[in-house]
Amino acid sequence: MTEPAIHHDRSRRQSVLVTGGARRIGRAVALGFAARGWDVAVHHHESKREAQEVVDQIATRGGRAISLCADLSNEEQVRQLVLACVKAFGRLDCVLNCASRFEEDTAQTFTYNPRV
């Protein structure tokens, strides 16, 4: 049997970047990883206060977390987001995408216009 191409040093804390980690499912995911001993980067775009609340909650429970702002539609901001995680934690083991965008609509004005 061959060795895996990627080796993880399990003696060090693992780190995760949770996009959209400030609210809804992303918040639950971020808190879940922290409860399991992971360092957590909580990404937000417009939810700065909520992201800081998640970071504070993780810190209160003895975990390590940071809040990072980025527009995920901007490639350079995404690059800087990843670099900020590595700088803060020394590594980045996992990226979990929970970011979403919701736009208000009504039954009268709803149209199907997917964005790619």
N, C-alpha and C positions, 0 to 999 in steps of 0.2 A: 504494500500500500504506500502511496506517495504522500509526502507531507503537504499540508495546505499551503497555498502561496502566501497567505497573509497570517502573520503570527501576532497575537495580542498578548500583552503583558498583563495578566489578570491580577498581578500584585498591585497594580496602580488602579486608581479609581477610573472608571469609564465615564465618558462624556457624551451627551446627546444634545443636538440642536433640534428644538421643536418649533417648526414654523407655525405661526398662529397659536402660540402657546399661552396667550393671554386670556383666551376666552373659550367657552364651550368645550368641545372634545379635546382641543389642544391643551387647555388648562388641566383637564383630568389626566391626560397623557404625561404632561410635565410633572405633575404632582406624583403620579405613579412611578415614574423613573426615579425621582428624588427619594421616594420611600424605599426604593431598592438600592440606594446608595450611589446612584449616578450623579455626576455633576451635570447641571441642566442650564442650557442657554435658551431663554424664553424669548422667541422672536415676536415682534409686533410691527405693525406699520402705523396704525392710528390709535392703538389701544395702550398708550404708554402707562396710564394709571393702573389699568388692570394687570399689565405685565409686571409692574413693580409690586403689586399685591401678591402675585404668584411667587416672585422672588423672595419677598418678605416672609411668606408662609413657609417656604422651603427652608429659609435661614432659621426661622423660629424652631423648626424641627431638627436643626443641626446639620442641614445640607448646604451644599454650595450651589449658587445659581447666579446668573447675570441676566439682565434685560438688554436686548439689542433691537434697534430699529432698522428696518430696511424695506425698500420697495422691491418685491420679488420680481417685478417686471423689468427691473433695471439690472443688467448683467454685472456691471461693476459693483453695485451695491450688494449683490449676492456674493460676489468674490470677497468683498470686504467683510461681509457677515461671517463667512467661513473662517477667514483669517483672524477675526476677533475671537472666535471660539477657541481656535488653536492657541492664540496668545494668552487667553484667560486660563485655559485648562491644560495646556501643554499637548493636547491631542484632541481629535474629534473622531469618535468611534461610530456614531450613528446619526443620521439625519432622518427625522420623521416629519413628513409634510402634512400639517393639519390646517394650513392657511386656507382661507376662503374669502369670498367677496359676496356680500348680499346687497342687492339693490331693491329698494321699495317699489312695489308695483301693486296694481289692483286687478281684479277680474276684468274690469272694463278696458284697461290699458295694456294688459299682458300680451306680449308677442314672443314668439320663439325666435331668438336671434343669438345663437351661440357665439361666444368669443373664443377664438383659438389663439 
